[in-house]
Amino acid sequence: MRCEKLSSRQLAVAVLTGGLSTGAAAAGRADWRWLLLAAALGTAVGWLLLWRVGHRRLHPVLRVLYCAWAVVLMAEVLRRTAHRIQQATGNGEHTGWLLVLLAIPLVWMGWGKAAAFFRAVEIFWLAVLVTAAAILLLGVPRMNWQWVMEPAGDWKESLLAGTLTMSAGLFVLPILYKVENGAGENRRGPAWLGALGLASAALAALTAGLLSPAVAAQLDGPFFTAAGLLGDSARLEGLVSALWLLPDLTLAGLLAHSWGVQRWSVLAVAAALGLALVEVMDALPGAVLPLGCLALAVLTAVVPPEKDK
């Protein structure tokens, strides 16, 4: 698998790009100050886990747990993305066909080699960077700074939302053994993870400043509604929602690749699609997903990885 020549930068770009999927979902529902705290704590934990795992394979039991939880998280990404698209199009029908359409590119990306997927993510990253920069440049002058300083949401929920966003970095650990070790590799990864936390906090502050926390709490997808205000038209909201498919697919693809490539990745996508179709995710309390990621992080720190052969 090492012959695929994955680079640590490719994995870091995938974490930042995919993590923005969850970061945008939290914007307007989580307080940006607690998200900053989650970013600092998550970056420190990320550095610790990188040092702990290095470029060795995870313990077999841990690999099974990662695979199982990746399916649950992928199902949530599919469900959330399909719901957002349904809202943007104004289509009130069941989201089942949207879920299937979202799964098709994931199967296609997963069937090839991991290196091809992560090279594609580097292209996705440029488009997402331009989109996020444009939104911030247009939005900051229009922000109401009184609204920015108002508390948004419960502090526990905000910390859990930040935890879930930063947990995108966890799912490079099952893949990390494919990366050739090099000088400074473990220093750059936490920097990209910290950038994800800062970007997510910025999106949350922007949403609060454009809508106010009270209004944002009553909306579905408040970040995309706030983006629509920048163009004084719902068309911009739909455009940003469509462009944000790139982070959504990147995160889902990263989760699928924690299973491996080809048939294993396809099996992961099929399992996640099945969960999303039967609407199991709607029955789960919101705290379950971040708490499960926290449990994985603790187990990764405690259970030693496999020894190098």
C-alpha positions, 0 to 999 in steps of 0.5 A: 500500500505504501507504493501509492505514495500518499503524502502527509500534505494530501491527508492534511488537505483532506482533513481541512476540506472535509472538516468544513462540511461539519464546520458549516453545519455547526455555524449558527448553532454553536458559539464561535468562542467555544469552537476556538477552545475546541480547536485548541484542544483538538489540535493538542490531541491531534499532535499527541495521537500523531506522536502516539501512532506515528507511521504504524498500523493501528491495533486490529481491534481499533481498526474495526472500531474505526471502520464501524464508526466511520460508517455511522459518521458517513451516514450522517454526512449523507443524511445532512447533505441530502436534507440541505439539497432538498431544502435548496431545491424546494423539493418536498419529496423523500430524500432517498433518491438524493442519498443514492445520487450522493453515494454514486460518486463515493463508490466511484472515488472509493473504487480507485486507488487511495492516491487518486482520491487524495490528489483529487481532494487537492483540487477540491481544496482550491475551489473550497478555499476560493469559496470560503474566502469570497464569503468571508470577504463579502460578509465581514463588512456587513457583520453586526458586531453586537450580534457576534458577541452575543452567546450562541447556543449552549456551551456544552453543545458548542464544545461537542460541535467543535469536537465533531468538526475536529474529529475529521483528523481522527480518520487519517490515523488508519491511513497514516501507515501508507505515508512515507515518513519525512522530516517535519511530517508530524509538525505540519499535520496539527497546523492544518487541523488547527486551521480547520478549527479556526475556519469553523469558528470564523464561519460561526462568527460570520453567521452570527454577525449576519443573522443574529444568534436568535434568528440563526437558531430557528433556521435549518442550515443558517450558514447557507442562509447567511451566505444568501444574504450576501448576494441579496438573493436566494440564488447565492444560497443555492450556489454555495450549498452546491459548492459545499458538496465538495467538503461533504464528498471529501469527508465521506470519501475520507471516512470510506477510505479508512476501510481501505480501497476498492471493494472495502471502500464500496462496502463502507459506502453501501453500509452508510447508505443503508443506515441513511435510507432507514433513517436510523441517524434521525433517532440518535441524540446529537451528542452521540457522534462527538462522544463516540469520536472522543471515545475513539481518541481515548482508545487510540491514545491507550491501545498501542499500535502494531509494531513495525515489522 
